[in-house]
Amino acid sequence: MKIQILGMGCPKCRKLYESVEKAVGELELADVQLEKVETLSAISDMGVMMTPALAIDGNVCVAGRVPSVDEIKKFIQEG
């Protein structure tokens, strides 16, 4: 599974990264590739207009806000 955090490194983007790490840890997932996408061109290529954003296996789950750890776990489980 590939999880991407899209954002230029703002405090909300860092918070989303930390929340994703916590969700992955709580779910005890071993085979997860966590990636930061920080270039504006790569972010816009994914159709994201507001950051931070979260994508799982190339599908954007949420953009423009930091979801809760429980929401992130739900996104991961839905795959």
N, C-alpha and C positions, 0 to 999 in steps of 0.2 A: 504494500500500500504506500502511495506517495502522498504526503500531506504538504501543501505549500502555504506559506504565510506571505501574502502580498502586501508590500508597504515599503516606504522609503526609510524606515528606521525611526519613526516618531515614537513617542512614549506609548501610544495605543498599539502600535505594531509590536513593540517589545512585550507588552502585556499579553497580546494574543499569542505570541510565541511561547511565553511562559505557561499560559493556560493550556495550550495544546500539549506541551511537555507533561503537564500534570495529568491531563486526560489520558494520554497514552500510557503513562505510568500506572494510573488507577485501573486501566483496562488490562494491564500487564501484556501489552502487545510487544512482540519482539521484532517482527519483520515490518518495520515502518521506516520509511525514508522521509525525514523532515527537512524541508528546504525553504530558505528565505528567497523570495523574489523581490529584488529591490530596484530594478531598473524600470523606469517609466514606460519604455517601449514594451517590455515583457508583460508588465501589468496591464497595459491597454490592449495588448494582443489577446489577452484572456477575457476582454470585454468588461474589465473592472474600471469604473469611473470614480469610485470612492474607496479609500483605504481606511483602516486595514481590511483585508479580505482573507477568506479561508477557502482553499480549494482542496478537494480530495480526489485523487486520481484524475486530475484535470477538470473536474466539475466544481464550479464556484458554488459554495454552500451559503455564504453570507458575505456581505460587503458593507462597509461604512460604519461598522460597529464591532465591539468586542463581545462575542457571545460568552455565556457562562460556561464553566467547565462541564456542567451537565449537558448543555446544548451541544458542546463540541463532542462529547462522548456519544450522544445520539447521532450526530452527523457521521461519526466514524463507524458506528454499528450499522447504520443504514447503507454505508459504503458508497 
